[in-house]
Amino acid sequence: MDNVERPQFSLMLVDDEPAVLASLKRVFRGAPYKIHTAENGIKALELLQEHKVDAALVDLLMPEMSGLELLERICKQWPWIHVVILTGTGGVKEAVEAIQMGAVDFLQKPFENETIEARMNQIFHIWSLEQENQRLREKVQFQFGYDQLIGNSTAMLKLKKMIMQVAGSDASVLIQGETGTGKELVARAIHYHSPRSSHPFVPVDCASISETVMGSELFGHVKGAFTGAHETTKGLIRSADKGTLFLDEVGELPLAMQGKLLRAIQEKEVRPVGSSQSHHVDVRILAATNRNLEEEVNLGRFRQDLYFRLNVVVLGVPALASRLDDIPLLTRYFIQQFATPVSTVSHLSNEALICMNGYDWPGNVRELENVIRRSVAMGQGQGIMPQDLPESIYNGQPMSADAEELNKDSLEAYELAAIRNALIKSDGHRKKAARILGIGEATLYRKLSKYQIS
């Protein structure tokens, strides 16, 4: 994959004045860009149908189709294009409107060559980073074939890389994470990429098995071993022979059962309830917990020797609140999963995404899954809107107060709430806040000024 030819940055120049187009072409003559030119908005749209464009310099005032109209079409059909608006001295109000519509910046005519060159260099640098990130993501996805573990955020790419590293060994893995983060999916991914993938993956929910039948469930029993034992069973551990045994919520195991499990792991043998004969078993042990097992050991609630057996390798599954960038991907996946012939929902609106990014997600991905299931079932339009979300998410930010304070439309209230939330999460660090919001620092500064946030 590393031998694939890298794409070239493509810049489109749109202006109805031939002299301006010629001047702009001279500015970028030595730049590593592929240059396209169009003398009006209609020609620009025709060009976009034929060529991939990464950035565009668009004049604001043009006949037939204005720069704002062209910007609106670009944002709808080619949302990845970085658009910079060129405006005369009197067009600042319209240029600010263009920023709100999706332009990344505006520059006033007459422009300084150095200024416009420097701004495009910044966009080119951002594009280069996006390309490199995409290349790395594609490389990880090419190597990582388990498509149910969704996410391209930094935290998820790191987790996927670690899964690939540990999958080939037989080492026990302890998977830690909050409830609802997808610990079983991580365990299945390890099994999927391991040499044992053609053999069984057996999950055991340690929290749901009653203590009275746990021994029989795990180790099996012989016929007549106890009242109701009408036939011999292998048990879950032997069912996973040559495959993977996943002990979910292992911290819930009673102490007595912990000792029996440790012995089975050490000796690679299990003895069914009521039998005097042991059976050899070859399983890889994966375990998961949302508890701090080290603390449980100190409190005497978990055996230290079993803890050491289980945590040869430790993998931490990130909480959803720490990988908000993955919400659009996850949402798209869940919408496809829950779509029915009569459902109308096809995507997540930007307004709803802003609400979601301001929510703490205590139930993590599982909570998001339930939210989207509900929204698909109850949504009336094509896009999931804030009012389609549960009240805890819709009202999770001070939207009503912001709306009254601004006395403007609700979208600005959502935007203001999202900015304040990002500043809180980043401890006031503007660069980090911009990264959380998925916008550039310059855009954030303009919005801080707009909303008079110090």
C-alpha positions in Angstrom: 0.0 0.0 0.0 2.9 2.4 0.6 3.8 2.2 -3.1 0.5 3.8 -4.1 1.0 7.1 -6.0 0.3 10.1 -3.6 -2.4 12.6 -4.8 -1.4 16.1 -5.8 -3.0 19.1 -4.1 -5.5 20.7 -6.5 -6.4 24.4 -6.3 -9.3 26.0 -8.2 -9.2 29.8 -8.9 -12.6 31.4 -9.7 -12.9 35.0 -10.8 -14.7 36.8 -13.6 -11.8 39.2 -14.2 -9.1 37.6 -16.4 -6.4 39.9 -15.0 -7.1 38.6 -11.5 -7.0 35.0 -12.6 -3.7 35.6 -14.4 -2.3 37.3 -11.2 -3.4 34.5 -9.0 -1.8 31.9 -11.4 1.5 33.8 -11.1 1.3 33.8 -7.3 1.2 30.0 -7.2 3.5 29.4 -10.2 6.2 27.8 -8.0 3.8 26.0 -5.6 3.4 22.2 -5.8 -0.3 22.6 -6.7 -2.3 21.5 -9.7 -4.1 24.7 -10.8 -7.6 24.9 -12.4 -9.2 28.2 -13.4 -12.9 29.2 -14.0 -14.2 32.6 -15.0 -17.6 32.2 -13.3 -19.5 29.9 -10.9 -21.2 27.9 -13.7 -17.8 27.0 -15.2 -16.5 26.2 -11.8 -19.3 23.7 -11.2 -18.6 22.1 -14.6 -14.9 21.8 -13.6 -15.8 20.2 -10.3 -17.7 17.5 -12.1 -14.6 16.6 -14.1 -11.7 17.1 -11.6 -11.1 16.5 -7.9 -10.4 19.8 -6.2 -9.0 20.2 -2.7 -9.2 24.0 -2.2 -10.8 26.9 -4.0 -10.2 30.7 -4.1 -13.7 32.1 -5.1 -14.5 35.7 -5.9 -17.5 37.0 -4.0 -19.1 39.2 -6.7 -19.6 37.5 -10.0 -22.3 37.6 -12.7 -24.8 34.8 -13.2 -23.8 33.0 -10.0 -22.4 34.8 -6.9 -19.6 33.5 -4.8 -22.0 32.7 -2.0 -24.2 30.6 -4.3 -21.2 28.7 -5.5 -20.0 28.2 -2.0 -23.4 26.8 -1.0 -23.2 24.3 -3.9 -19.6 23.3 -3.0 -20.4 22.8 0.7 -23.3 20.5 -0.2 -21.7 18.4 -3.0 -18.0 18.6 -2.2 -17.8 19.3 1.6 -14.1 18.4 1.8 -13.0 21.4 -0.4 -11.4 24.3 1.6 -13.0 27.5 0.2 -11.4 31.0 0.6 -13.6 33.9 -0.4 -12.0 36.9 -2.2 -14.0 40.1 -1.6 -13.7 43.8 -2.3 -13.5 46.4 0.5 -17.3 46.7 0.8 -18.0 43.0 1.0 -17.0 42.2 4.6 -20.5 41.5 5.8 -21.0 39.0 3.0 -17.6 37.5 3.7 -18.5 36.9 7.3 -21.7 35.2 6.1 -19.6 33.0 3.9 -17.6 31.9 6.9 -20.8 31.0 8.6 -21.8 29.0 5.5 -18.6 26.9 5.5 -15.8 29.0 4.0 -12.5 28.6 5.8 -11.5 32.3 5.4 -11.9 35.4 3.4 -9.3 37.8 1.9 -9.8 41.4 0.8 -8.9 42.8 -2.6 -6.5 44.2 -3.5 -4.6 41.3 -1.9 -0.9 41.1 -1.1 0.7 38.1 -2.9 2.6 37.1 0.2 -0.6 37.1 2.3 -2.6 34.9 -0.1 0.4 32.6 -0.7 0.9 32.2 3.1 -2.9 31.4 3.7 -2.9 28.8 0.9 0.3 27.3 2.3 -1.5 26.8 5.6 -4.4 25.1 3.8 -2.0 22.9 1.9 -0.3 21.9 5.2 -3.7 21.0 6.7 -4.5 19.0 3.5 -1.1 17.2 3.7 -1.8 16.2 7.3 -5.3 15.0 6.4 -3.8 12.9 3.5 -1.2 11.4 5.8 -3.8 10.6 8.5 -6.0 9.0 5.8 -3.1 7.0 4.5 -2.3 5.7 8.0 -6.0 4.9 8.6 -6.3 3.0 5.4 -3.1 1.1 6.3 -4.5 0.2 9.7 -7.9 -0.7 8.2 -6.1 -2.9 5.5 -4.3 -4.7 8.3 -7.3 -4.7 10.6 -10.1 -6.7 9.1 -12.6 -6.8 12.0 -15.1 -4.2 10.8 -17.3 -4.1 13.9 -14.7 -2.2 15.9 -15.6 1.2 14.4 -13.5 4.3 14.8 -10.6 6.3 13.2 -9.8 8.6 16.1 -6.3 8.6 17.4 -7.3 6.6 20.5 -9.0 3.9 18.4 -6.1 3.7 15.9 -3.8 3.1 18.8 -6.0 0.4 20.2 -6.3 -1.3 16.9 -2.5 -1.3 16.5 -2.1 -2.9 20.0 -4.7 -5.5 19.1 -2.7 -6.5 16.0 0.4 -6.7 18.2 -1.0 -9.0 20.8 -3.3 -11.1 18.6 -0.5 -13.3 17.3 0.6 -14.5 20.8 -1.1 -16.7 23.3 -0.6 -14.3 26.2 -3.6 -13.6 28.4 -5.1 -10.1 27.9 -7.0 -8.0 30.4 -9.3 -5.6 28.7 -10.2 -2.6 30.9 -12.8 0.1 30.2 -16.1 1.6 31.3 -19.4 -0.1 30.8 -20.6 0.1 27.2 -17.2 0.9 25.6 -17.1 -2.4 23.6 -14.8 -4.6 25.5 -16.2 -7.8 24.0 -15.7 -6.4 20.5 -12.0 -5.9 21.4 -11.8 -9.5 22.6 -13.5 -10.7 19.4 -11.1 -8.6 17.4 -8.1 -10.2 19.1 -9.6 -13.7 18.5 -10.4 -12.8 14.8 -6.7 -11.9 14.2 -5.2 -14.7 16.1 -4.1 -18.2 14.9 -7.1 -19.5 16.9 -9.6 -17.7 14.7 -10.9 -20.9 13.0 -11.8 -22.3 16.5 -14.5 -21.2 18.9 -14.8 -17.9 20.6 -16.7 -18.5 23.8 -17.9 -15.5 25.9 -18.7 -15.9 29.5 -20.7 -13.2 31.4 -19.4 -13.8 34.9 -21.9 -11.3 36.4 -25.0 -13.1 35.1 -24.2 -16.7 36.2 -25.5 -17.5 39.6 -22.9 -18.8 42.1 -24.8 -22.0 42.6 -24.5 -23.2 39.0 -21.3 -21.4 38.1 -19.1 -24.5 38.6 -21.3 -26.6 36.3 -21.5 -23.8 33.7 -17.7 -23.3 33.5 -16.4 -26.9 34.1 -19.4 -29.0 33.0 -20.9 -31.9 34.9 -21.6 -35.6 34.5 -25.0 -37.1 34.3 -26.5 -37.5 37.8 -24.0 -35.2 39.5 -26.9 -33.2 41.1 -30.7 -33.0 40.9 -31.6 -32.1 37.4 -28.3 -33.2 35.8 -30.0 -35.4 33.2 -27.1 -35.5 30.8 -23.3 -34.9 30.7 -22.2 -31.4 29.6 -18.7 -30.2 28.6 -19.0 -26.7 30.2 -17.9 -23.4 28.7 -14.2 -23.8 29.2 -14.0 -27.1 27.3 -16.3 -25.7 24.6 -13.6 -23.1 23.9 -10.9 -25.8 23.4 -8.3 -24.7 20.8 -10.0 -21.3 20.7 -10.5 -18.3 23.0 -12.4 -18.1 26.3 -13.5 -14.5 27.1 -14.3 -13.9 30.7 -16.5 -10.7 30.7 -16.8 -8.9 34.1 -14.2 -11.2 35.6 -14.2 -9.0 38.7 -17.6 -10.4 39.6 -16.3 -14.0 40.1 -16.7 -15.3 43.7 -13.4 -15.9 45.5 -14.0 -19.7 45.6 -14.6 -19.8 41.9 -11.5 -17.7 41.3 -9.4 -20.4 42.9 -10.9 -23.2 40.7 -10.4 -21.1 37.6 -6.8 -20.3 38.5 -6.1 -24.0 38.9 -7.7 -24.8 35.5 -5.6 -22.2 33.8 -2.4 -23.3 35.5 -2.9 -27.0 34.9 -4.7 -26.7 31.6 -7.2 -29.2 32.9 -10.8 -29.1 34.0 -12.7 -31.6 36.1 -16.5 -31.6 35.5 -18.7 -31.5 38.6 -19.4 -35.0 39.9 -16.5 -36.5 37.9 -13.1 -37.9 39.1 -11.6 -37.5 35.7 -9.9 -34.4 34.4 -9.8 -33.3 30.8 -7.0 -31.5 29.1 -8.0 -28.2 27.6 -6.1 -25.7 25.3 -7.6 -22.2 25.5 -6.4 -18.6 25.4 -7.8 -16.5 28.2 -9.1 -13.0 27.5 -10.8 -11.2 30.4 -12.6 -7.8 30.8 -13.6 -5.7 33.7 -14.8 -2.2 34.5 -13.4 -2.5 38.0 -9.9 -1.7 39.2 -8.7 -5.2 39.9 -5.5 -4.0 41.6 -7.7 -2.2 44.1 -9.9 -5.3 44.4 -6.8 -7.4 45.2 -5.8 -4.9 47.9 -9.3 -5.1 49.4 -9.1 -8.9 49.4 -11.9 -9.4 46.9 -9.8 -10.7 44.0 -7.0 -13.3 44.2 -3.6 -11.7 43.5 -2.3 -14.9 41.7 -5.2 -14.9 39.4 -4.8 -11.2 38.7 -1.2 -11.8 37.7 -2.3 -14.6 35.4 -4.9 -12.5 33.6 -3.0 -9.2 33.2 0.0 -10.3 31.2 -1.1 -7.7 28.6 -3.5 -4.8 29.5 -5.6 -3.0 26.9 -7.6 0.1 27.8 -10.7 0.7 25.7 -11.3 4.5 25.5 -14.5 6.0 26.7 -16.7 7.6 24.0 -16.3 11.0 25.6 -12.6 10.8 24.8 -13.1 10.0 21.1 -16.0 12.2 20.0 -14.5 12.3 16.5 -15.8 8.8 16.0 -19.5 9.8 16.7 -20.3 10.5 13.0 -18.8 7.1 11.9 -20.6 5.2 14.7 -23.9 7.0 14.0 -23.7 6.2 10.2 -23.1 2.5 11.1 -26.0 2.4 13.6 -28.4 4.2 11.2 -27.6 1.5 8.5 -28.1 -1.2 11.1 -31.5 0.0 12.3 -32.9 1.2 9.0 -36.2 -0.4 8.0 -38.3 -0.1 4.8 -40.5 2.5 6.5 -37.8 4.6 8.3 -36.9 7.9 6.8 -33.7 8.8 8.7 -30.5 8.6 6.6 -28.0 10.9 8.4 -27.2 13.0 11.5 -27.7 16.7 11.3 -24.9 19.1 12.3 -27.2 20.6 15.0 -27.7 17.1 16.5 -23.9 16.4 16.3 -23.2 19.6 18.2 -25.5 18.4 21.0 -23.9 15.0 21.0 -20.4 16.5 21.2 -21.5 18.4 24.3 -22.8 15.3 26.1 -20.7 13.2 28.5 -21.9 9.8 27.3 -21.8 7.9 30.6 -23.1 4.8 28.8 -20.5 5.1 26.1 -21.0 3.4 22.7 -23.9 1.3 24.0 -25.8 4.4 25.0 -25.1 5.9 21.5 -26.4 2.8 19.9 -29.6 3.0 21.9 -30.0 6.7 21.1 -29.7 6.1 17.4 -32.0 3.1 17.5 -34.6 5.4 19.1 -34.0 8.3 16.7 -34.3 6.1 13.7 -37.6 4.6 15.0 -39.1 8.0 16.0 -37.5 10.5 13.5 -39.8 12.1 11.0 -37.3 13.6 8.6 -34.2 12.4 6.8 -31.8 14.0 9.3 -31.7 13.3 13.0 -32.4 16.7 14.6 -31.8 17.8 18.3 -35.5 17.3 19.1 -35.1 13.6 18.0 -32.5 13.0 20.7 -33.3 12.1 24.3 -34.0 15.0 26.6 -30.8 14.3 28.6 -28.7 15.0 25.5 -30.9 17.7 24.0 -30.9 19.6 27.3 -27.4 18.5 28.4 -26.1 21.9 27.5 -27.4 25.3 28.5 -29.1 25.8 25.2 -32.2 27.6 26.2 -30.3 30.2 28.2 -27.9 30.7 25.3 -30.8 31.1 22.9 -32.4 33.8 25.0 -29.0 35.5 25.5 -28.3 35.6 21.8 -31.9 36.2 20.7 -31.0 34.5 17.4 -31.7 31.1 15.8 -31.1 27.9 17.7 -28.1 26.9 15.5 -26.1 29.7 17.0 -27.1 28.6 20.5 -25.9 25.1 19.8 -22.6 26.5 18.4 -22.1 28.7 21.4 -22.8 25.8 23.8 -20.4 23.6 21.9 -17.6 26.2 22.0 -18.1 26.7 25.8 -18.1 23.0 26.3 -14.9 22.6 24.3 -13.2 25.4 26.3 -14.2 23.7 29.5 -12.8 20.3 28.4 -9.6 21.9 27.2 -9.1 24.0 30.4 -9.3 27.1 28.2 -6.6 26.0 25.8 -7.8 27.4 22.5 -5.7 25.2 20.2 -7.1 22.1 22.0 -10.6 23.5 22.0 -10.4 24.0 18.2 -9.2 20.4 17.8 -12.2 19.2 19.8 -14.6 21.2 17.7 -12.9 20.1 14.5 -12.3 23.7 13.3 -9.2 25.8 12.7 -7.8 28.1 15.3 -8.5 31.2 13.1 -12.2 30.1 12.8 -12.4 29.6 16.6 -10.9 33.1 17.2 -13.5 34.6 15.0 -16.3 32.8 16.8 -15.0 33.8 20.2 -15.1 37.4 19.0 -18.5 36.9 17.6 -20.0 35.6 20.8 -17.8 37.9 23.0 -16.2 35.0 24.8 -13.0 36.0 26.6 
